[in-house]
Amino acid sequence: MFATPEAVADVAHALVTGRFSGYARQWHEEWDGAPRVRVEIEVFRQMTGR
C-alpha cells in the first residue's frame, strides 16, 4: 500500500519544518536539501490546489 502524494507532501513538510510532534529537537540538524524540498512541496501544492 502506498500513501497518496498529498500525504507524502504533508509528512515531508512536517519533517523539514520541525513540526513533527515528539521529535527530539536536540538531535535534529536540518538536511542541506531541506530548502529545495520546501520549494518542491510548495510547487506541488500550487499545482494541485492544496
C-alpha positions as CSV (number, residue, x, y, z in Angstrom):
1,M,0.0,0.0,0.0
2,F,1.3,3.4,-0.9
3,A,0.4,6.8,0.5
4,T,-1.1,9.5,-1.7
5,P,1.2,12.1,-3.0
6,E,-0.6,14.7,-0.8
7,A,0.0,12.6,2.4
8,V,3.7,12.3,1.5
9,A,4.0,16.0,0.9
10,D,2.3,16.7,4.3
11,V,4.8,14.4,6.1
12,A,7.8,15.8,4.2
13,H,6.7,19.3,5.1
14,A,6.3,18.4,8.8
15,L,9.8,16.9,8.8
16,V,11.6,19.7,7.1
17,T,9.9,22.4,9.2
18,G,10.4,20.7,12.5
19,R,6.7,20.3,13.1
20,F,6.8,16.6,13.6
21,S,5.4,16.3,17.1
22,G,7.5,14.3,19.6
23,Y,10.7,14.7,17.6
24,A,13.8,15.1,19.7
25,R,15.0,18.6,18.5
26,Q,18.4,18.4,20.2
27,W,19.3,15.6,17.8
28,H,18.0,17.3,14.7
29,E,20.2,19.0,12.2
30,E,18.5,20.3,9.1
31,W,19.4,18.4,5.9
32,D,21.1,20.6,3.4
33,G,18.5,19.5,0.8
34,A,15.6,20.7,3.0
35,P,15.2,24.2,1.4
36,R,14.8,22.5,-2.0
37,V,12.2,20.1,-0.6
38,R,10.3,23.1,0.8
39,V,10.2,24.7,-2.6
40,E,9.1,21.4,-4.3
41,I,6.4,20.9,-1.8
42,E,5.1,24.4,-2.4
43,V,5.2,23.8,-6.2
44,F,3.3,20.5,-5.7
45,R,0.7,22.2,-3.6
46,Q,0.2,25.1,-6.0
47,M,-0.2,22.6,-8.9
48,T,-2.8,20.5,-7.0
49,G,-4.6,23.4,-5.4
50,R,-3.8,22.3,-1.9
